[in-house]
Amino acid sequence: MTNITITGNATSDPELTFAQSGTALARFTVAVSKREKQADGSWGDGASSFYRVTAFQGLAENVAESVKRGDRVTVVGRLELREYEHNGEKRLSPDVAADEVALSLRWATANAVKAQPVSYTHLTLPTICS
């Protein structure tokens, strides 16, 4: 498994769901754009890459409450490539099982509020790829 750190913009509000086991899951997509020098010498955004992010358990609940569409976030987690078929063509989707999610303070401010700790010692982390 490959560890990855990405910084980009949330393309939608996270969707909070619960697995049959009761495990909280928050899913959202992060768009990451590379800065490139343009033909006129100025800098601009290049092509974007999109990463599907899944947070689990207490992190999922905190993400769902804190992250909103358009927020700049940094995600640290495990990269998993999910294969799927679209119109008969096989494709790969980069999915990230999040270990940490943070709001970027580069162009924003935030007030942190400590969440109540939740014990999930009896649960195992599911994989997000099948």
Residue, then its C-alpha position, 0 to 999 in steps of 0.5 A: m500500500t502506498n501512503i499519499t499526501i494531497t492538498g486540493n479543494a473539496t468538490s462537494d460537501p462530504e457524504l456521511t453514511f453508516a455501514q451495517s456494522g455501525t462504522a461511520l464513513a464520510r466520502f468526498t472528492v478532492a481536486v488537485s491542480k498542478r501549477e504550470k507556467q503559461a505560454d505568456g510567462s505567467w503561472g496558472d492552474g494546469a490539469s486537475s486530478f480528482y481523488r475520492v477520499t473516504a474517512f472512517q469512524g470518528l474522523a468521518e464524523n468530524v470531516a462531515e461536520s467540518v469540511k464544506r465544498g470549496d474548502r482547501v484541505t490536506v489529506v494524508g492516507r493510503l492510496e488504493l487504485r480502484e478499477y471500474e468499467h465505463n462504457g465498456e472501457k476499463r478505468l482506474s480511480p485513485d481512492v484515498a483511505a484517509d488517516e488525517v484530514a486538515l483544513s488548509l490555513r494558507w488562505a483561510t482561518a479556523n477555530a478548532v474545537k476538540a471533539q469528544p473521543v470515541s472508542y472504536t477498538h472493537l472495529t476493524l477498518p474496511t478497505i474502500c476497494s473491492 
